[in-house]
Amino acid sequence: MKKRTLIQAIALGLALGTGASAMAQATWKPNKPINLIVPWAAGGSTDQITRIAAAEIEKTLGQKIVVVNQPGASGSIGSKNAWEAPRDGYTWTAGAAQDLGTYQALGMLNAGIKDWHLFLHVANIAVISVNPSTPYQNIGQFLDAMKTKSDIKVATAGVTSGGHNAMEAIVAVTGNKYRHVTYDGGNPAVIATVSGETDATSQLAVEQAEMIRGKRLRPLATVSDKPLEIEGHGVIEPISKTLANFKAPANYFGIFIPKGVPAEVVATVERIWTTQIANNEAIKKYAVNRGAFFGPASGEAAQAAAFPAVQANAWLLHNGGKTKVSPDTVGIAKP
């Protein structure tokens, strides 16, 4: 056998062996229910998509996944509980990857984004919406009002939430001010604006979609450089049409498993993501109906997809004086 042929044969054997090993690892059969911690209140963006994804995973895994809401401290309490749970594969968490990746810089959790296995399903986009009784008919009027008034009340799910990050990104570009009113989740923040308790919300489209369709919220713009279509409403134009060169990385959501769990747990969930979630009709339908982008990913692809938003979020918070340590000291280089 020629040397090149021999090398190729060895390489093929190693590849087959690796594949066989991976398949052997992908044989986890949980013998009890899995706890999936949603670190935000019921009804919000994380809760909505997590319950749909959990139901789809159950079909293949053959075991119940119990979704447990543990809100508080901008999602860090529930995430910390998942991190500190026994590494047996029976405790997962969920949420926005950009939040998970920022907790370390905020001093809320001593773990970074690379300390977790990421299983992403959709990317969410924030929308500036106002109570219909307010005078703001478009995003230009809203931004002009922010220039002259610092008491415009904007409801979000708290520091590091998608809504808060959206407002801080706007402030970073415009220098405008607003009054930040926080709630224990995106759904309560949206309801606060619908009721007139606050003037506006900058939470995610998936949390606002029903109220927008019902004309109980007036959407002004996506906090993005891309438009968004919500089924039953139409297209919401991006804020970049008013703020030139405004950009916002994709805010990916998913299910997270701390590293250190048995390899067969990770291999099994990765197989489910590749074979079941990658083209899942239930999640696709949710994305179209609620105004999210369908984008499943796992492994290194998920880390690469999520990290730009982690960087942007961490440095935005740091520049605003909200972090405990500089992001670059915990592995988050300046974007």
N, C-alpha and C positions, 0 to 999 in steps of 0.2 A: 504493500500500500504506500502510495506517495505521501510525503510529509504533509502537504497541504490537505490531502484527503483525510489523513489520520487526524489532523487538528480539527477539521470540520466535523468528523465523526465524534470526536471527544466533546466538542462544543455542543453538538446536537444531543448527545447523551446527557450532558449536564443540564441543558435546557429542559429536556424531557423529565429529568429527575427533579428539577426545581418545580416544574409544573405538577408532577405527581405529588410532590411534597405539599404544595399549596392546596391541591385538591384534598389531600389527606387531612390537612388542617381544617378544611371547610366542612367539618362534620359535627359542629357543635349542636347538641340537642338539649336546650335548656329544660330542666326538670321542675321549674317553678316560675311564677310570673316575674317579669322584668319590670323594675321601677324606672319610669322615664320622667325625670323632674323637669317641669316647665317653670323656669324661674321668674315668671311674670303672671299676672292675674288672668283668670279665665276670660275667654272671648277676644283676646288680643291677637296680634299677628302670629306670635310664636305658638300660642295655644291652638289657633285654628289649623295651621298647616301641620303641626306635630300630631294632632289627633288623626288627621287623614293619613299621614305617613305611617303612624303606628298601626293603624288598621290594615294597611297594605302589607306591612312587614309581618304581621301576625299570620297572614294567609300562608306565607312560605315557612316561617319559623315554627309554626305549630304550637305556639305558646302565647299566653295572654301578656300584653304590654299594658301596664297600669300607669296612666298619665296622672301625675301628682303636681298640682300648682303650689309653688313655694315662692311667692313674690317678696321683694324687699331689696333695698340697697342696690337699685339699678340692675337687678338680676344676679348680683354676685352671691347672694345668700344661697339660692338654690344650686348655682354652679359650684360653690364651695362644698355643699353637702354631697354632691356627686363626686367631686374630687377626693373628698375624705372618706368616702364609702369603701368597703372592702373591694379589692381589685379582683373580683370573681366574675365580672361580666354581667352582673345583674342590676347595676345601677348606671343609667345613662342620663344625659341632660340634653337640652335643646336651646335654640335661640339664634341670635345673629352672631356670625363668626367675628365681626368687628368688635362686638362687645366682649366676647370671650378673650380676644387677643389684647384687650386694653386693661383688663382688671389688674394685671401685675403692675403696670405703670401707675395705676391709681392707688395701689397699696391695698386692694381688696382681696386678692387671691394670689398666692405665690406659685403661679403656673402661667406659662405663656401659650400661645396658639400651637406651637410645635409639640407641646406636651399632651396633645389630644389627637385622637383619630377623628377626622372630620368626614361627615357624610352629608353633603349638601343637596338640596332639592330645588329651591327657588331663590331668585334674587328679588328683593323688595325695593320699592322706590317711594320716597317720601313725597307728600303733596301738601302744599300750603292751601288750606281751606278755611273759610270764615263762616260764621253764623250769618244766615241770609239777612238778618236785621241790621248788620253793620253796613256802612256806606261803601265798602270796597268792592268794586266791580271787576277789577283786574289786578294783576300783580304789581303793575307800576304804581297804582294808587296806594296799595298796601305798603310798598317800600318807601314811597314819599311820606306817608304818615309816620313810618318808623323813624324817619329823619328828624321829624319835629316833635314827636311824642315818645317818651321812654316807658309809658305805662300801658302799651298795648299788650294785653294778656294772651300769652300763647301756651296752650296746654300740650304737655308731652308726658311720656312715661318715665321721665327722670333723667338725671345725668347719665350720659353714654347711650341713651336710647336713640333709636333712629330719628325720632322727632327732634330731640335735643341736638344731635349731630347736624341735622339739616339746618336748624336755626343758627348754630354756631358757624357753619360754613357760609351762610348768608352774611352774618356779622363780619366775618373775616374779610369778605370782599367789599362790603358797603360801609362798615363802621357804624351801622345803625344800632339802636338799642331796643330792647323789649323786656317785658316782665315775664319771667319764666315761672309757670305754675305747673307743679309736678303731681303725678298720680301714680298708682301702683300698677300701671299697665296701659297699653295703647287704647284699649276699649274704654276705660273710664275717662281717659283724656279726650277722646272723641265725643263721648256723651256730654262731657262738661261744656264743649263748644256748642253742641246741638242745643243744650238747655240754656245757653246764654251766660253761663258762669264765666266763660272766657270768650275772648273775641275770635280767636283762631286756634287751629291745631296744625302741627307740622308732622303728624304721625304718618304711618305708612298707608299707601293706597288700599291695601287689603283690609285695613281696619276702618276705612272710611267709605268703602265702595257702596254699601247698602244705604248709608245716609246721603251719599252723593246722588245715587239713583232716585232716592225718595225726595230729593231737593231740600233736604234738611241741612245740608252743607253746600256752600258754593265753592267749588275748587277754582283756585286762581292759577296755579302752576305746579308742575313737578319740580322738585329740587334736584335738577338733573340737566344734562345737555341733550336729553332724549325725550320725545313725547311719549305719552302713555294712553292706550285705549282701554276704557273700562266698559265692559259689556253692558248695554242698556243705557249708557250715558253718552259715550263718544270719546273724542280725543281731548286730552289735557295737554296743553303746550308746555314746553320746558322753560324754566326760569332763565336759561341761557339766551333766550330771545330778547330778554330785557337786560340781563347782566352778561355782557359779552365775555366769552372765554371761560364761563363758569363750567366746571367739571366736577363730577362726583363719582368715585369708584362704585362698582356694583356691591350692594349690601346683601351678601349671601346668607341664607338661613339654612339650618340643618340640624342633625342629631349628632351629638358629640359623646365619645367614649374615651375615658382617660387612658393614657398609655400605661402599660403594666398589667393589663388584663390578659388572660390566656390567649395565645396566638390563634387558636381555633375560633374564638369569639369574633375577632377582627376579620379573619378570613371568611367566616360565614356571612357577616354583615356586608362585607365587600362584594361577595358573590350575589347577595340579594340586590345590592345597589346596581350591579352590572346587568343582571338578568331580569329584574323586576321593576326597579325604580327608574331606570334610564329611559323607559318609554311608557311610564305608568299613566294610564288614561285618567284616573281619579285626580292625580296631582296636576296633570295638564289642564283638566277641566277647572280645577280650583284657580290655577294661574290666570286663565282666560277670564273667568267670572269675576275675580277679585282684583285684577290689575297687578299681576306679578309676572316675572319672567321665569320660564321653566328652564332649569339648568343643572341637572344632577351631576355630581362629581364626587369622587372619593380618593383616598390616598394622596400622592404628591400633587395630582391635578387639582384636588380640592384646596390644598395648602396654597398653591400658586394662584388660584382664582380668588381666594379670600384675603390674601395678604395685603394687596394694595389698599383695601378699605381699612384694614387694621392700622397700617401706617398712617393713612390720612386722619383717622379718628384719634389715634394716640397723640400725634403731633398737634392736632387742632386743640385737644384738651390741654396739652402741655403748654402751648402758647397762650392759652387762656388762664394759666396758673392753677389748673385743677389736678395735676398729677402729683404724686409723692416723689417720684424719681424721673429723671429724663428717660424717654423711651429708648434711646440708644444704649442705655446701660442694661436693658433687659432684652436686647436682641432686635429692637425695632429701629432700623436706620431711618433717617429723614428721607421722605420721598422726593 
